[in-house]
Amino acid sequence: MRIPADISDLAGMPGPFATAYLDSDRANENGAKDVELRWQSLREDLSSAGADEDTLAAMDEVAGSHLDLPGSHGQLIVGTQGTVVLDRILARPPLRATARWSPLPHVMPFFAQGGPQIAHVLVVADRTGADLSTVGLNDALAAVPGQKLTVTGNEQHPLHKVGRDQWNERQFQNRVDNAWAANAHDVSAEVLKQVNNARARLVIVAGEERARALLRQSLPEVLAPAVAVEEVTAGGRAAGASEEALEEAVHGVLLRHLWRERRQLLERLQQGVGRHDYGVLGLTAVLDALRRAQVDTLVLSDDPSSTAMAWVGPEPLQLGETEDELRAMGVADPQRDHLDAAIVRALAGSAAQILVTPDAHDYLPDGLGAVLRYTDASTPA
């Protein structure tokens, strides 16, 4: 997945940073008090670690402040130099409450704990038009509803076929078919706009069977080949259609699409390593590729218990295994921080992507691999 813009922005900011993952669930009657107590516990941890009072006071203002959000969710807060520089809703409460005061922001759990993070457009269609829901990457990361709009077809044309016992006119039936097809083309044109705006790579089609069939024909004519079109039978525009069933069906499509993309990326990595060109494995080779902005997509095995550290400088691509490496780069005052934080900053600083996958240490040395965007004679084999 791409690094979201607000997290990428952190790569250019000076630290140190206070990072907190807050469970902001208010599901029970004491929810507000529980959130306050959880934040106070995290605040105390940050204060004990050395966070300054101005930064903590700024974080006080936003902790648990998203009162309009229903259901269970979490909050990622990052502060530095007396200012909150990131306040992001999490799709679900964090797996573990975390507070860290460190040279770099601690954002790896954000990538490791997210759900299906795929920008997509949901189309619920019938013969008269469609309801569209556009879920951009930021919406997908936070599991918030997408932007909604309705496309209405030309209601002046006949949209209902009638039995032959009442009308025996083929011309009228053809006019109905043409009206349905015209509406499908109008919907497809709007879907294209939404796909481009959200940089979506998936369109999910639901609704009436005939409308779905028409969209299956018209959407591939306007969408780029890289945009997948999937169909679900649940849900519809008619009164009484199950929204819950539609949500479950869409979630299933997103999961399948996510695993398909993950498998394809791992195959690319395997092929690149096998050819000794566009793939590298292991800590030393991956850090070398990051420093040279060679990494297209980093593959990391999720390990919340990892204590691996790295040395970093003030610039995103200044990272290494030893202090001497940083001094050799001209960094006068190297700092030591968690390896995962250094890696995310380097990815953000080079516009690279990340894939966090579970239980990959068996085939990824040090839990790390990278698909490269270019290779040269000095690229490690």
C-alpha positions as CSV (number, residue, x, y, z in Angstrom):
1,M,0.0,0.0,0.0
2,R,1.0,3.6,-0.5
3,I,2.1,5.6,2.5
4,P,-0.8,8.1,3.2
5,A,0.1,11.7,2.7
6,D,-0.3,12.8,6.3
7,I,2.0,10.1,7.4
8,S,4.5,10.8,4.6
9,D,4.6,14.4,5.8
10,L,6.0,13.3,9.2
11,A,9.2,12.2,7.4
12,G,10.2,15.8,6.9
13,M,9.6,17.0,10.4
14,P,12.1,17.3,13.2
15,G,11.6,15.2,16.4
16,P,11.5,13.9,18.9
17,F,7.9,12.6,18.7
18,A,5.2,11.5,21.1
19,T,3.1,8.7,19.6
20,A,0.0,7.2,21.2
21,Y,-2.4,4.5,20.1
22,L,-5.6,5.1,22.0
23,D,-8.6,2.8,22.3
24,S,-11.4,5.4,21.9
25,D,-14.3,3.0,22.0
26,R,-17.3,4.5,23.8
27,A,-19.6,1.5,23.4
28,N,-20.7,1.2,27.0
29,E,-22.4,3.8,29.3
30,N,-19.0,4.7,30.9
31,G,-17.3,5.0,27.6
32,A,-16.3,8.6,27.8
33,K,-14.7,8.1,31.3
34,D,-13.0,4.9,30.1
35,V,-11.4,6.8,27.1
36,E,-10.2,9.5,29.5
37,L,-8.6,7.0,31.8
38,R,-6.9,5.2,29.0
39,W,-5.5,8.4,27.6
40,Q,-4.2,9.5,31.1
41,S,-2.4,6.1,31.3
42,L,-0.7,6.7,27.9
43,R,0.0,10.3,28.9
44,E,1.8,9.2,32.0
45,D,3.9,6.8,30.0
46,L,4.9,9.5,27.6
47,S,5.7,12.0,30.4
48,S,7.9,9.4,32.2
49,A,9.8,8.8,28.9
50,G,10.6,12.5,28.6
51,A,7.9,14.0,26.5
52,D,7.5,17.8,27.1
53,E,4.4,19.2,28.7
54,D,3.6,21.5,25.8
55,T,3.3,18.5,23.4
56,L,1.3,16.5,25.9
57,A,-1.1,19.4,26.5
58,A,-1.7,19.7,22.7
59,M,-2.4,15.9,22.6
60,D,-4.9,16.4,25.5
61,E,-7.0,18.6,23.2
62,V,-7.6,15.9,20.6
63,A,-7.5,12.6,22.6
64,G,-10.9,11.0,22.4
65,S,-12.4,14.1,20.7
66,H,-14.1,12.3,17.7
67,L,-17.4,12.1,19.5
68,D,-19.5,11.9,16.2
69,L,-18.1,8.5,15.2
70,P,-20.3,5.5,16.0
71,G,-19.1,2.0,16.9
72,S,-15.7,0.7,18.0
73,H,-12.6,2.5,16.8
74,G,-9.2,3.8,17.8
75,Q,-7.1,6.9,17.4
76,L,-3.5,7.5,16.4
77,I,-2.0,10.7,17.8
78,V,1.5,12.0,17.1
79,G,2.8,15.2,18.6
80,T,6.1,17.1,18.6
81,Q,7.4,20.5,19.7
82,G,4.1,21.5,21.3
83,T,1.9,20.6,18.3
84,V,-0.2,17.7,17.2
85,V,1.1,16.7,13.8
86,L,-1.2,13.7,13.2
87,D,-4.7,12.9,14.5
88,R,-6.0,9.8,12.6
89,I,-9.0,7.6,13.2
90,L,-8.3,3.9,13.3
91,A,-10.8,1.4,11.9
92,R,-10.7,-0.6,15.1
93,P,-9.2,-0.2,18.6
94,P,-5.4,-0.9,18.6
95,L,-4.4,-4.4,19.5
96,R,-2.3,-3.0,22.3
97,A,-2.3,0.4,23.9
98,T,1.1,2.0,23.0
99,A,2.8,5.2,23.9
100,R,6.3,6.0,22.7
101,W,8.6,9.0,23.0
102,S,11.3,8.6,20.4
103,P,13.4,10.4,17.6
104,L,11.0,9.1,15.0
105,P,7.2,8.6,15.0
106,H,6.0,5.1,15.8
107,V,3.7,4.3,12.9
108,M,4.3,0.7,12.0
109,P,1.3,-0.6,14.0
110,F,-0.9,1.6,11.8
111,F,0.1,-0.5,8.8
112,A,0.2,-3.8,10.6
113,Q,-3.2,-3.6,12.2
114,G,-5.3,-2.1,9.4
115,G,-8.0,-4.0,7.6
116,P,-8.4,-4.3,3.8
117,Q,-6.8,-1.0,2.7
118,I,-8.0,-0.8,-0.9
119,A,-9.5,2.3,-2.6
120,H,-12.6,1.2,-4.4
121,V,-16.0,2.3,-5.8
122,L,-19.2,0.5,-4.8
123,V,-22.0,0.7,-7.4
124,V,-25.5,-0.4,-6.4
125,A,-27.5,-0.2,-9.6
126,D,-31.0,-0.8,-11.0
127,R,-32.7,0.1,-14.3
128,T,-33.1,3.8,-13.4
129,G,-29.5,4.5,-12.3
130,A,-27.2,3.8,-9.4
131,D,-26.0,4.8,-6.0
132,L,-22.2,5.2,-5.9
133,S,-20.0,5.1,-2.8
134,T,-16.3,6.1,-3.4
135,V,-13.9,4.9,-0.8
136,G,-10.5,6.6,-1.1
137,L,-7.3,5.2,0.6
138,N,-7.8,7.4,3.6
139,D,-11.4,6.3,4.0
140,A,-10.3,2.7,3.7
141,L,-7.6,3.0,6.3
142,A,-10.0,4.5,8.8
143,A,-13.0,2.3,7.7
144,V,-15.2,5.4,7.4
145,P,-18.0,5.6,4.8
146,G,-17.0,6.9,1.4
147,Q,-18.4,9.8,-0.6
148,K,-21.8,9.0,-1.9
149,L,-23.7,10.2,-4.9
150,T,-26.6,9.1,-7.1
151,V,-26.7,8.8,-10.9
152,T,-30.2,9.1,-12.3
153,G,-31.0,7.9,-15.8
154,N,-33.3,9.4,-18.4
155,E,-36.7,8.8,-17.0
156,Q,-38.4,10.1,-20.1
157,H,-37.7,6.8,-21.9
158,P,-39.7,3.6,-21.0
159,L,-37.9,1.5,-18.4
160,H,-40.5,-1.3,-17.8
161,K,-41.2,-4.2,-20.2
162,V,-44.8,-5.4,-20.4
163,G,-46.3,-8.8,-21.2
164,R,-47.0,-9.8,-24.8
165,D,-50.6,-10.2,-24.0
166,Q,-50.8,-6.4,-23.5
167,W,-48.3,-5.2,-26.0
168,N,-47.0,-7.1,-29.0
169,E,-44.6,-4.4,-30.3
170,R,-41.0,-5.4,-30.6
171,Q,-40.1,-1.8,-31.2
172,F,-41.3,-0.8,-27.7
173,Q,-39.3,-3.7,-26.1
174,N,-36.2,-2.5,-27.9
175,R,-36.7,1.0,-26.6
176,V,-36.8,-0.3,-23.1
177,D,-33.5,-2.3,-23.7
178,N,-31.9,0.8,-25.2
179,A,-33.0,2.9,-22.2
180,W,-31.5,0.5,-19.7
181,A,-28.2,0.4,-21.8
182,A,-28.1,4.2,-21.9
183,N,-28.5,4.4,-18.2
184,A,-25.7,1.8,-17.7
185,H,-23.4,3.9,-19.9
186,D,-24.2,7.1,-17.8
187,V,-23.4,5.2,-14.6
188,S,-20.1,3.9,-16.1
189,A,-19.1,7.4,-17.1
190,E,-19.6,8.6,-13.5
191,V,-17.8,5.5,-12.1
192,L,-14.8,6.4,-14.3
193,K,-14.7,9.9,-12.8
194,Q,-14.8,8.5,-9.2
195,V,-12.1,5.9,-10.0
196,N,-9.8,8.5,-11.2
197,N,-10.5,10.9,-8.3
198,A,-9.9,8.2,-5.7
199,R,-7.1,6.5,-7.6
200,A,-9.2,3.3,-7.0
201,R,-8.2,0.0,-8.4
202,L,-11.4,-1.9,-7.7
203,V,-15.0,-1.5,-8.7
204,I,-17.7,-3.6,-6.9
205,V,-21.1,-3.9,-8.6
206,A,-24.3,-4.8,-6.8
207,G,-28.0,-4.4,-7.4
208,E,-30.5,-5.7,-9.9
209,E,-29.3,-8.6,-12.0
210,R,-30.0,-7.0,-15.4
211,A,-28.3,-3.8,-14.3
212,R,-25.3,-5.7,-13.1
213,A,-25.1,-7.5,-16.4
214,L,-25.2,-4.2,-18.4
215,L,-22.4,-2.7,-16.2
216,R,-20.3,-5.8,-16.7
217,Q,-20.4,-5.0,-20.4
218,S,-20.0,-1.2,-20.2
219,L,-17.4,-0.7,-17.4
220,P,-14.5,-2.6,-19.1
221,E,-15.0,-0.3,-22.1
222,V,-14.1,2.8,-20.0
223,L,-11.9,1.6,-17.2
224,A,-8.2,1.0,-17.4
225,P,-7.2,-2.7,-17.6
226,A,-5.6,-2.4,-14.1
227,V,-9.0,-1.6,-12.5
228,A,-10.7,-4.8,-11.5
229,V,-14.5,-5.2,-11.6
230,E,-16.1,-7.6,-9.1
231,E,-19.8,-8.4,-8.7
232,V,-21.9,-9.3,-5.6
233,T,-25.5,-10.4,-5.5
234,A,-26.3,-9.0,-2.1
235,G,-28.0,-5.6,-1.6
236,G,-30.0,-3.4,-3.8
237,R,-31.7,0.0,-4.1
238,A,-35.2,-1.3,-3.4
239,A,-36.7,-0.7,0.1
240,G,-35.9,-3.5,2.4
241,A,-32.6,-4.6,0.8
242,S,-30.2,-5.8,3.4
243,E,-27.3,-3.2,4.0
244,E,-25.7,-5.7,6.4
245,A,-25.5,-8.4,3.8
246,L,-24.1,-5.9,1.2
247,E,-21.4,-4.8,3.7
248,E,-20.4,-8.4,4.4
249,A,-20.2,-9.2,0.7
250,V,-18.1,-6.1,0.0
251,H,-15.8,-7.0,2.8
252,G,-15.3,-10.4,1.4
253,V,-14.4,-9.0,-2.0
254,L,-11.9,-6.6,-0.5
255,L,-10.2,-9.4,1.4
256,R,-10.0,-11.6,-1.7
257,H,-8.6,-8.7,-3.7
258,L,-6.1,-7.9,-0.9
259,W,-4.8,-11.5,-0.7
260,R,-4.6,-11.7,-4.5
261,E,-2.5,-8.6,-4.6
262,R,-0.3,-9.9,-1.8
263,R,0.3,-13.2,-3.6
264,Q,1.2,-11.3,-6.8
265,L,3.7,-9.1,-5.0
266,L,5.3,-12.0,-3.2
267,E,5.7,-13.8,-6.6
268,R,7.3,-10.7,-8.0
269,L,9.7,-10.7,-5.1
270,Q,10.5,-14.3,-5.5
271,Q,11.1,-13.9,-9.3
272,G,13.4,-10.9,-8.7
273,V,15.4,-12.7,-6.1
274,G,15.7,-15.7,-8.3
275,R,17.0,-13.7,-11.2
276,H,19.3,-11.7,-9.0
277,D,17.9,-8.4,-10.2
278,Y,14.7,-6.7,-9.0
279,G,14.4,-8.3,-5.6
280,V,16.6,-8.4,-2.4
281,L,16.2,-10.1,0.9
282,G,17.5,-9.5,4.4
283,L,18.3,-6.5,6.6
284,T,21.7,-5.4,5.0
285,A,20.5,-5.6,1.4
286,V,17.2,-3.9,2.1
287,L,18.7,-1.0,4.0
288,D,21.2,-0.5,1.2
289,A,18.3,-0.4,-1.3
290,L,16.4,2.1,0.9
291,R,19.4,4.4,1.1
292,R,19.6,4.5,-2.7
293,A,15.8,5.0,-3.2
294,Q,15.7,1.7,-5.1
295,V,12.7,0.2,-3.2
296,D,9.4,0.1,-5.0
297,T,7.6,-2.0,-2.4
298,L,9.0,-3.2,0.9
299,V,7.7,-6.6,2.3
300,L,7.9,-6.8,6.1
301,S,7.0,-9.8,8.3
302,D,4.8,-8.5,11.1
303,D,6.6,-9.0,14.5
304,P,5.2,-6.7,17.3
305,S,7.7,-8.1,19.7
306,S,10.7,-7.1,17.6
307,T,13.4,-5.0,19.4
308,A,15.5,-4.5,16.3
309,M,17.1,-1.0,16.2
310,A,18.8,1.2,13.6
311,W,20.8,4.3,13.5
312,V,19.3,7.4,11.7
313,G,20.2,10.9,10.7
314,P,18.0,13.9,10.1
315,E,17.1,12.9,6.5
316,P,14.7,10.1,5.6
317,L,17.3,8.0,3.7
318,Q,20.0,8.3,6.3
319,L,19.7,4.9,8.1
320,G,22.0,2.0,8.8
321,E,22.8,-0.8,11.2
322,T,25.7,0.9,12.9
323,E,26.7,4.4,14.1
324,D,29.8,4.3,12.0
325,E,27.7,3.9,8.8
326,L,25.8,7.1,9.6
327,R,29.0,9.0,10.4
328,A,30.4,7.8,7.0
329,M,27.4,9.5,5.4
330,G,28.4,12.7,7.0
331,V,25.9,12.6,9.9
332,A,27.5,14.4,12.8
333,D,25.0,13.3,15.5
334,P,23.4,9.9,14.7
335,Q,20.5,8.7,16.8
336,R,19.2,5.3,17.6
337,D,15.6,4.3,17.1
338,H,13.5,1.3,16.3
339,L,14.2,-0.3,13.0
340,D,10.6,-0.3,11.8
341,A,10.3,3.5,12.4
342,A,13.4,4.1,10.4
343,I,12.1,1.9,7.6
344,V,8.7,3.7,7.4
345,R,10.4,7.1,7.3
346,A,12.7,6.0,4.5
347,L,9.7,4.6,2.5
348,A,7.9,7.9,2.9
349,G,10.9,9.8,1.9
350,S,11.3,7.9,-1.3
351,A,7.6,7.5,-2.3
352,A,7.8,3.7,-1.9
353,Q,5.1,1.3,-0.8
354,I,4.8,-1.2,2.0
355,L,3.2,-4.7,2.5
356,V,3.0,-6.0,6.0
357,T,2.4,-9.8,6.0
358,P,2.1,-12.2,8.9
359,D,4.4,-15.1,9.7
360,A,6.9,-14.4,6.8
361,H,10.1,-15.0,8.7
362,D,10.3,-18.5,7.3
363,Y,11.0,-17.2,3.8
364,L,12.2,-13.6,4.5
365,P,15.6,-13.4,6.2
366,D,15.4,-10.9,9.0
367,G,11.7,-10.6,8.1
368,L,12.5,-8.2,5.2
369,G,12.5,-8.2,1.5
370,A,12.0,-5.6,-1.2
371,V,10.9,-5.4,-4.8
372,L,13.1,-2.8,-6.6
373,R,12.2,-0.1,-9.0
374,Y,15.7,-0.3,-10.7
375,T,18.9,-2.3,-10.5
376,D,22.5,-1.7,-11.3
377,A,25.9,-3.4,-11.0
378,S,26.2,-2.5,-7.3
379,T,22.8,-4.0,-6.3
380,P,23.4,-6.8,-3.8
381,A,22.7,-10.3,-5.2
